[in-house]
Every structure is written in structure tokens, then in C-alpha cells.
């Protein structure tokens, strides 16, 4: 029999437009539906007061230098005053660098630094604050590498894949339904530009599954993308009479996160007997490097995986079995060339092809006293492409989840799978939600 504890939290924070209420912390009492006098009903689907939701989060951060080795040709210069061809004292042509002849010879990633983390229910690492009066989200991710504290206003920062301004590169397209009716798409995108220039790029995107009474009443999954490119520098490596070789370097930092947030079930409201099956959506970010073991400069790249989760819960034994299925998205390769060139360096095909199928299974145990929900590990994960199965050699994994709603009507979790599709670096972080039929 699993352990059960009744933990009560009553936290109120002052905020714009009224009092802020913290919900979704481990062991807290679910706010459910609140009605005061003649005020509108306050729910997760349609909140009327400021809410601060604890978010179970998994993060990735990848910093590196994107280096392009380029070659310039030299051509006979022209006199700027007369336009005549330039010659030296001996009548020989004076050769000058032709900037329009820039050709990309090679492109690599150097000084790579990758980190990832997955939080627990007790230490959720992130918060999502929503102020319904100002239609403003504030996302705080407490992570040393992928940390964030940024606000998004809807509709000022709203974007979608069918409009004039679309989400940035590296954001998964999860929209469904009629593009003219954004609330039927199921996923909302908000995006903020933090001072990009013609030399520097810094844009953050926050997306989340819209809660509806038909799908998810008490919990949503969400994702976070930040792409930051610093101003490039150019260093001459070799200069000859006929040409010049140079290195163009662009410092790059890419952050990703997947998380769930909502109104958690109080410990004493989680069933202690019976069983239930939850189904819902899943989102995951995968970092991949197919040649990591043989080439330290080989490119590492991100791919999103979107799909579904099926979770079977036995409340009596406390066993939680999860099955994930999904489809792999296109990789985010470095935008090339950094500067206008006569060509571009084409990266190799991704080791996990776009459109590949993904599946994974995990087992977890409910322990509301120690973990505030359920924790476990993955027993298997694999990809299938063109009929060929590529199993992931799992070397580490985690799954941390909780129940949501007044009576555990819904479920949500974050997870991480670390390993290799032999001879590769593979690290998957993700989140999923589910609802009883």
C-alpha cells in the first residue's frame, strides 16, 4: 500500500489586477471551481484571478560556436576615381579581395557545451503565472543554463503558422483545425523579440495546449524555445597573392524546455483503490549527434517529437505504466551561410529521419509522501524509419508526474531519456498530459 499524506498550502502573492494564488504545488489542495458572490466562475479553463502554477519542467541548453571556413578570390582592382583597371609600377595588375566571391568551404561547431535537467514534483523548477485581467503570462525557469524570466502578452505577442508573422525556426508546428479560428487549433504560440538587430538575434517562443472542457480541464503541456545568436566575427587565416582564407564565427545558444502546469489534486483526494487509463498529448525535444564518438566537431542538432501518451494507473498497487508514441520533426540545422556567399554548406541528413516513428515505455510508482506524485524510469525507447527499428541504448532516464483536478481526473508528467542509438548522442526531454475517458 502506498503512503498518503494530507498537505495543505495557503499561499497568496500580491500582483497586478488582484491577489495571486499559487496552485499546483505538490500536495496542495486543488482550487477546482471557485465562485464568490456574483463573480464569474474561476477555473483553469477560464480563470478570473491571477494564478501562479508550479510547473514540472525538463530543460536543455546547448552553447557552441558555429564556424564557417570561407575562401575569397582576388581580382584586379579598379581605380575609384577613374574606374580604370589598377596596375602597379611594373604594369602588373593589382589584385584586391573580391567580397562577392566568398565561398563556404566547411562548417563545424566548436566549443560545444550541452546540459539538460529534469525537475521533480516536489521541486518543480518553474512557474507559469497568468494574469487574466491583462492577458499576460510570465514564465520563470530556474535553471543555471536554460533559465528564463520573461512575460508574454496575448494578443500582442501571439503568432501562428498561418499568419504573416510565424513562429521562429526550431518551433514545432502543432496547430490543428481551421487556421481562421485560433482557439480550435489546440495550441497557442506567444513570441517575444528581446532586442534583435541585423547582427544579433534573440527570440523566445512559449507555446501551450489550450485547456478546454472537451480535452483538458485542469492541466496543460507547454514548450519553450529560445534561439540566441551573437554578432559574428571574421578572422583571416591565410592570405596569398590570389586569395584569402578566413574563419567566420557566430556564438550560438539554444534553449529548450517542456513542462506541465495546472491544478494538482490534493493528496487525500487521490484514489487508493481501483484503476484508470489516461490518454492525452505528448511533446518532447530531442538533441542528437550522430557522429559524437568519432568527431568532436560534428554537429549537434535539435528535433521535436510530438504524439500521444497512454497511462495505465493501478491506484491500489500504486503502479503507473506509460506508453508514448510520436513522430519526429525536422532537425534545426545552423542557418547557413552566416554572411552572403556564393554557396552554402549543406549539412548531412539527420540520423533520425524526419517523419520517423518514436515509441517508449516506462514504469513508475505512486508515493505521495516522498514525491508528491509518481516517479519512475523508462524501460525501452526506439525509432522506426522505413521499416528499420533503431533502439535507444538507455543509460539514464526519469519520469516525474502528478494527478490533476479535484478527483485525479487528469494526469501530467515530465520526463527525460538519455542514451544512444548506437554510436550517437541522444537526449530526449518531454512532457505529457492525459485525461480519463
C-alpha positions as CSV (number, residue, x, y, z in Angstrom):
1,X,0.0,0.0,0.0
2,X,1.4,3.4,-0.9
3,X,1.9,6.2,1.5
4,X,-0.6,9.0,1.7
5,X,-0.2,12.4,3.4
6,X,-2.5,15.4,3.6
7,X,-0.5,18.5,2.9
8,X,-2.2,21.9,2.8
9,X,-0.7,25.1,1.3
10,X,-2.2,28.5,1.5
11,X,0.0,31.0,-0.4
12,X,-1.2,34.4,-1.5
13,X,1.0,36.7,-3.5
14,X,0.1,40.3,-4.4
15,X,0.0,41.1,-8.1
16,X,-1.4,43.4,-10.7
17,X,-5.2,43.2,-11.0
18,X,-5.7,41.4,-7.7
19,X,-4.3,38.7,-5.4
20,X,-2.2,36.0,-6.9
21,X,-3.0,32.4,-5.9
22,X,-0.3,29.7,-6.0
23,X,-1.8,26.4,-7.3
24,X,-0.4,23.1,-8.4
25,X,2.3,22.7,-5.8
26,X,2.9,19.2,-4.6
27,X,0.3,18.1,-2.1
28,X,-1.7,21.3,-2.4
29,X,-5.5,21.5,-2.4
30,X,-6.8,21.8,-5.9
31,X,-8.6,25.0,-6.5
32,X,-11.2,23.4,-8.6
33,X,-14.1,25.8,-9.3
34,X,-14.3,28.9,-7.2
35,X,-17.5,31.1,-7.1
36,X,-17.7,34.1,-4.8
37,X,-20.9,36.1,-4.7
38,X,-21.9,37.2,-8.2
39,X,-18.3,36.9,-9.6
40,X,-17.7,34.7,-12.7
41,X,-16.7,31.1,-12.2
42,X,-12.9,30.8,-11.7
43,X,-11.4,27.7,-13.4
44,X,-8.3,26.5,-15.1
45,X,-10.1,26.8,-18.4
46,X,-11.4,30.3,-17.7
47,X,-9.5,31.9,-14.8
48,X,-10.7,35.2,-13.4
49,X,-7.9,35.8,-10.8
50,X,-4.1,35.8,-11.0
51,X,-2.7,32.2,-10.8
52,X,0.8,31.1,-10.2
53,X,1.1,27.5,-11.4
54,X,4.0,25.2,-10.4
55,X,5.4,23.6,-13.5
56,X,7.2,20.2,-13.7
57,X,10.0,21.0,-16.2
58,X,12.6,19.4,-18.3
59,X,15.2,21.6,-19.9
60,X,18.0,21.6,-22.5
61,X,20.7,24.1,-23.2
62,X,23.3,24.0,-25.9
63,X,26.1,26.6,-26.4
64,X,28.7,26.5,-29.2
65,X,30.4,28.4,-31.8
66,X,29.2,28.0,-35.3
67,X,32.3,28.2,-37.5
68,X,32.3,28.7,-41.3
69,X,35.6,28.4,-43.1
70,X,35.4,30.6,-46.2
71,X,37.6,31.4,-49.2
72,X,37.8,34.7,-51.1
73,X,39.3,35.2,-54.6
74,X,41.3,38.2,-55.6
75,X,40.6,40.1,-58.8
76,X,42.1,43.1,-60.5
77,X,41.0,46.3,-58.7
78,X,39.7,49.4,-60.3
79,X,40.6,53.0,-59.7
80,X,37.8,54.5,-57.6
81,X,38.3,57.9,-59.3
82,X,38.6,56.8,-63.0
83,X,37.2,53.3,-63.0
84,X,40.3,52.2,-64.8
85,X,42.0,48.8,-64.0
86,X,44.7,49.2,-61.4
87,X,48.3,48.3,-62.1
88,X,51.5,48.6,-60.1
89,X,54.7,50.4,-61.1
90,X,55.7,47.5,-63.3
91,X,52.4,47.4,-65.1
92,X,51.2,44.3,-63.4
93,X,47.6,44.0,-62.3
94,X,46.9,45.0,-58.7
95,X,44.8,42.2,-57.1
96,X,42.3,43.0,-54.4
97,X,39.9,40.9,-52.3
98,X,36.5,40.3,-54.0
99,X,33.9,40.2,-51.2
100,X,31.3,38.8,-53.7
101,X,33.5,35.7,-54.2
102,X,33.0,34.5,-50.6
103,X,32.6,30.7,-50.7
104,X,31.8,28.4,-47.8
105,X,34.5,25.6,-47.7
106,X,33.4,23.9,-44.5
107,X,31.2,24.4,-41.4
108,X,31.6,23.0,-37.9
109,X,30.5,23.5,-34.3
110,X,33.3,24.2,-31.8
111,X,33.4,24.7,-28.0
112,X,30.2,22.7,-27.6
113,X,28.6,22.7,-24.1
114,X,25.4,20.8,-23.6
115,X,23.4,20.4,-20.4
116,X,19.9,19.1,-19.5
117,X,17.8,18.7,-16.4
118,X,14.5,17.3,-15.3
119,X,12.8,18.6,-12.2
120,X,10.5,16.7,-9.8
121,X,7.0,17.3,-8.5
122,X,8.5,18.4,-5.1
123,X,11.0,20.7,-6.8
124,X,9.2,21.8,-10.0
125,X,11.9,24.3,-11.0
126,X,9.5,26.6,-13.0
127,X,6.4,28.6,-12.6
128,X,3.8,29.9,-15.0
129,X,1.9,32.9,-13.9
130,X,-1.3,34.0,-15.7
131,X,-2.9,37.4,-15.1
132,X,-6.4,37.2,-16.8
133,X,-7.0,41.0,-16.4
134,X,-4.0,41.9,-18.6
135,X,-3.9,38.6,-20.5
136,X,-0.3,38.1,-19.5
137,X,1.8,35.0,-19.0
138,X,5.0,35.2,-17.0
139,X,7.3,32.2,-17.4
140,X,10.1,31.6,-14.8
141,X,12.5,28.7,-15.4
142,X,15.0,28.3,-12.5
143,X,17.9,26.6,-14.3
144,X,21.6,27.7,-14.3
145,X,21.9,27.2,-18.1
146,X,18.4,27.4,-19.6
147,X,16.9,29.8,-17.1
148,X,14.3,32.4,-18.1
149,X,12.1,35.1,-16.6
150,X,10.0,36.6,-19.4
151,X,6.5,37.8,-19.9
152,X,4.2,37.3,-22.9
153,X,1.1,39.4,-23.6
154,X,-1.8,37.9,-25.6
155,X,-2.6,39.0,-28.2
156,X,0.3,41.4,-28.6
157,X,2.8,38.5,-28.7
158,X,0.5,36.0,-30.4
159,X,1.8,34.2,-33.5
160,X,0.9,31.2,-35.6
161,X,2.0,29.2,-38.6
162,X,-0.7,30.5,-40.9
163,X,-0.2,34.3,-40.3
164,X,2.1,36.9,-41.7
165,X,4.4,36.5,-38.7
166,X,5.1,32.9,-37.9
167,X,7.0,31.3,-35.0
168,X,10.8,31.3,-35.3
169,X,12.9,28.4,-36.7
170,X,13.0,25.4,-34.3
171,X,9.5,25.8,-33.0
172,X,7.2,22.7,-33.7
173,X,4.1,23.2,-35.7
174,X,1.4,21.7,-33.6
175,X,-1.6,23.6,-35.0
176,X,-4.7,21.8,-36.0
177,X,-8.1,22.8,-37.2
178,X,-9.3,25.8,-39.1
179,X,-6.5,28.4,-39.3
180,X,-9.0,31.2,-39.1
181,X,-10.2,30.0,-35.7
182,X,-7.1,30.1,-33.5
183,X,-8.9,28.6,-30.5
184,X,-9.8,25.4,-32.5
185,X,-6.1,24.8,-33.2
186,X,-5.5,23.4,-29.7
187,X,-2.1,25.1,-29.3
188,X,-1.3,28.8,-28.7
189,X,2.0,30.4,-29.6
190,X,3.4,33.6,-28.0
191,X,6.7,35.1,-29.1
192,X,9.0,37.9,-27.8
193,X,12.0,39.5,-29.5
194,X,14.5,40.6,-26.9
195,X,16.3,43.3,-28.9
196,X,17.4,41.6,-32.1
197,X,19.5,43.6,-34.6
198,X,21.0,43.0,-38.0
199,X,23.9,41.3,-36.2
200,X,22.3,39.8,-33.1
201,X,19.3,37.5,-32.8
202,X,17.5,36.8,-29.5
203,X,13.9,35.5,-29.7
204,X,11.9,33.4,-27.3
205,X,8.7,31.4,-28.0
206,X,6.3,30.0,-25.5
207,X,3.6,27.6,-26.6
208,X,1.0,25.6,-24.7
209,X,-2.1,23.4,-25.2
210,X,-5.2,25.4,-24.7
211,X,-7.3,24.0,-22.0
212,X,-10.9,23.2,-23.0
213,X,-13.7,21.4,-21.2
214,X,-13.7,18.8,-24.0
215,X,-10.0,17.9,-23.6
216,X,-8.0,19.1,-20.6
217,X,-9.8,20.9,-17.8
218,X,-7.0,21.0,-15.2
219,X,-3.6,20.6,-16.8
220,X,-1.8,21.7,-19.9
221,X,1.6,20.8,-21.5
222,X,3.8,23.6,-22.8
223,X,7.1,24.2,-24.5
224,X,9.8,26.8,-24.6
225,X,12.3,27.8,-27.4
226,X,15.0,30.4,-27.2
227,X,17.4,30.9,-30.0
228,X,20.2,33.4,-29.4
229,X,22.9,34.2,-32.0
230,X,25.6,36.8,-31.2
231,X,27.2,39.1,-33.7
232,X,29.6,37.1,-36.0
233,X,33.3,37.8,-36.1
234,X,35.7,37.2,-39.1
235,X,39.4,36.3,-38.7
236,X,41.9,36.0,-41.6
237,X,43.6,32.6,-41.5
238,X,45.7,32.8,-44.7
239,X,46.4,35.5,-47.3
240,X,48.0,34.8,-50.6
241,X,48.6,36.7,-53.8
242,X,45.5,35.2,-55.4
243,X,43.1,34.6,-52.5
244,X,42.3,34.6,-48.7
245,X,41.0,32.1,-46.3
246,X,39.0,33.2,-43.2
247,X,37.0,32.0,-40.3
248,X,33.6,33.4,-39.6
249,X,32.4,32.6,-36.1
250,X,28.9,33.1,-34.6
251,X,28.5,32.3,-30.9
252,X,25.2,30.4,-30.5
253,X,23.0,29.4,-27.6
254,X,19.8,27.3,-28.0
255,X,17.5,26.6,-25.0
256,X,14.5,24.2,-25.0
257,X,12.0,23.2,-22.3
258,X,8.9,21.0,-22.0
259,X,6.7,21.1,-18.9
260,X,3.2,20.7,-17.5
261,X,1.3,23.1,-15.3
262,X,-2.2,23.1,-13.8
263,X,-4.3,22.4,-10.7
264,X,-2.9,19.4,-8.9
265,X,-5.1,17.0,-6.9
266,X,-4.8,17.2,-3.1
267,X,-3.2,14.1,-1.7
268,X,-6.3,13.0,0.2
269,X,-8.3,13.2,-3.0
270,X,-6.2,10.7,-5.0
271,X,-7.9,7.3,-5.1
272,X,-6.5,4.5,-3.1
273,X,-8.2,1.7,-5.0
274,X,-9.3,0.8,-8.5
275,X,-7.6,1.6,-11.8
276,X,-7.9,4.1,-14.6
277,X,-6.5,4.8,-18.0
278,X,-5.5,8.3,-19.1
279,X,-4.9,9.4,-22.7
280,X,-3.6,12.8,-24.0
281,X,-0.9,14.6,-25.9
282,X,2.9,14.5,-25.6
283,X,5.7,16.9,-26.7
284,X,9.4,16.2,-26.5
285,X,12.7,17.8,-27.6
286,X,15.5,15.6,-28.7
287,X,19.1,16.6,-29.1
288,X,21.1,14.3,-31.5
289,X,24.6,14.0,-32.7
290,X,25.1,11.0,-35.0
291,X,29.0,11.3,-35.0
292,X,29.7,12.4,-31.5
293,X,32.0,9.5,-30.7
294,X,34.2,9.9,-33.8
295,X,34.3,13.6,-34.5
296,X,34.2,16.2,-31.6
297,X,33.3,18.9,-34.1
298,X,30.4,17.0,-35.5
299,X,27.1,19.0,-35.4
300,X,24.6,18.5,-32.6
301,X,21.0,19.4,-33.5
302,X,17.5,19.6,-32.1
303,X,14.4,17.8,-33.3
304,X,10.9,17.9,-31.7
305,X,8.8,14.8,-31.2
306,X,5.0,15.2,-31.0
307,X,2.5,12.5,-30.2
308,X,0.3,10.9,-27.6
309,X,0.6,9.3,-24.2
310,X,-1.4,6.4,-22.7
311,X,-1.1,5.9,-18.9
312,X,-2.5,3.0,-17.0
313,X,-2.7,3.6,-13.3
314,X,-3.5,1.0,-10.6
315,X,-4.3,3.1,-7.5
316,X,-4.4,0.0,-5.2
317,X,-0.8,-1.1,-6.0
318,X,0.5,2.3,-6.9
319,X,1.9,1.2,-10.3
320,X,1.8,3.6,-13.2
321,X,2.7,2.3,-16.7
322,X,3.1,4.8,-19.5
323,X,3.3,4.3,-23.3
324,X,4.4,7.1,-25.5
325,X,4.1,7.3,-29.3
326,X,5.1,10.1,-31.6
327,X,6.5,11.4,-34.8
328,X,9.9,13.0,-35.2
329,X,10.1,16.5,-36.7
330,X,12.6,18.2,-39.0
331,X,16.1,19.0,-37.5
332,X,17.1,22.5,-36.7
333,X,20.4,22.9,-38.5
334,X,22.5,26.1,-38.3
335,X,21.3,28.8,-40.7
336,X,24.0,29.0,-43.4
337,X,25.7,30.9,-44.7
338,X,26.4,33.5,-41.9
339,X,27.3,36.1,-44.4
340,X,26.2,36.2,-48.1
341,X,28.2,33.6,-50.1
342,X,28.3,32.1,-53.5
343,X,27.2,28.8,-51.9
344,X,26.0,27.2,-48.7
345,X,27.4,24.3,-46.7
346,X,24.7,21.5,-46.8
347,X,24.6,19.5,-43.5
348,X,24.3,15.7,-43.7
349,X,20.9,14.1,-43.4
350,X,19.7,13.6,-39.8
351,X,20.4,10.3,-38.3
352,X,16.8,10.1,-37.1
353,X,14.9,11.0,-40.3
354,X,12.1,13.5,-40.3
355,X,8.8,11.6,-40.0
356,X,10.3,8.6,-38.1
357,X,8.1,7.0,-35.5
358,X,9.0,7.1,-31.8
359,X,7.8,4.9,-29.0
360,X,8.8,4.5,-25.4
361,X,7.5,2.7,-22.3
362,X,8.0,3.4,-18.6
363,X,7.0,2.2,-15.2
364,X,6.6,4.3,-12.1
365,X,5.3,4.1,-8.5
366,X,3.0,6.4,-6.7
367,X,4.3,7.8,-3.4
368,X,2.5,11.0,-2.4
369,X,4.5,11.4,0.8
370,X,8.0,11.3,-0.7
371,X,7.5,12.6,-4.2
372,X,4.1,14.3,-4.3
373,X,3.0,12.1,-7.2
374,X,4.7,9.2,-9.0
375,X,8.3,8.7,-10.2
376,X,9.9,6.1,-12.4
377,X,12.2,5.2,-15.3
378,X,11.9,4.1,-18.9
379,X,12.4,0.5,-19.9
380,X,12.5,1.0,-23.6
381,X,12.6,3.6,-26.4
382,X,13.1,3.3,-30.1
383,X,12.7,4.9,-33.5
384,X,11.3,3.3,-36.7
385,X,12.2,4.7,-40.1
386,X,11.5,3.0,-43.5
387,X,10.7,-0.2,-41.6
388,X,14.0,-0.2,-39.7
389,X,13.9,-0.1,-35.9
390,X,16.6,1.8,-34.1
391,X,16.5,1.0,-30.4
392,X,17.8,3.6,-27.9
393,X,20.6,2.3,-25.7
394,X,19.2,3.9,-22.5
395,X,21.9,4.8,-19.9
396,X,19.7,7.0,-17.8
397,X,16.0,8.1,-17.6
398,X,13.4,9.7,-15.3
399,X,9.7,10.3,-15.2
400,X,8.0,12.6,-12.6
401,X,4.3,13.1,-12.6
402,X,1.2,14.1,-10.6
403,X,-2.6,14.0,-10.7
404,X,-4.7,17.0,-11.6
405,X,-8.3,18.0,-10.9
406,X,-10.5,17.7,-7.8
407,X,-10.6,13.9,-8.0
408,X,-7.5,13.0,-10.1
409,X,-9.5,13.3,-13.3
410,X,-6.3,14.2,-15.3
411,X,-2.6,13.4,-15.2
412,X,0.6,15.2,-16.2
413,X,4.4,14.5,-16.2
414,X,7.8,15.5,-17.4
415,X,10.4,13.0,-18.4
416,X,14.0,12.5,-19.7
417,X,15.6,9.7,-21.7
418,X,19.4,9.7,-22.1
419,X,21.3,7.2,-24.3
420,X,22.3,6.5,-27.8
421,X,21.1,5.0,-31.0
422,X,24.4,3.1,-31.0
423,X,27.3,5.4,-31.6
424,X,25.2,8.6,-31.2
425,X,24.4,11.1,-28.6
426,X,20.6,11.1,-27.9
427,X,18.9,13.1,-25.1
428,X,15.2,13.5,-25.0
429,X,13.2,15.7,-22.6
430,X,9.5,16.0,-22.7
431,X,6.1,16.3,-21.1
432,X,2.7,14.8,-21.5
433,X,-0.8,15.1,-20.1
434,X,-3.8,12.7,-20.0
435,X,-7.5,12.5,-19.1
436,X,-9.8,9.8,-18.1
437,X,-12.5,8.8,-20.7
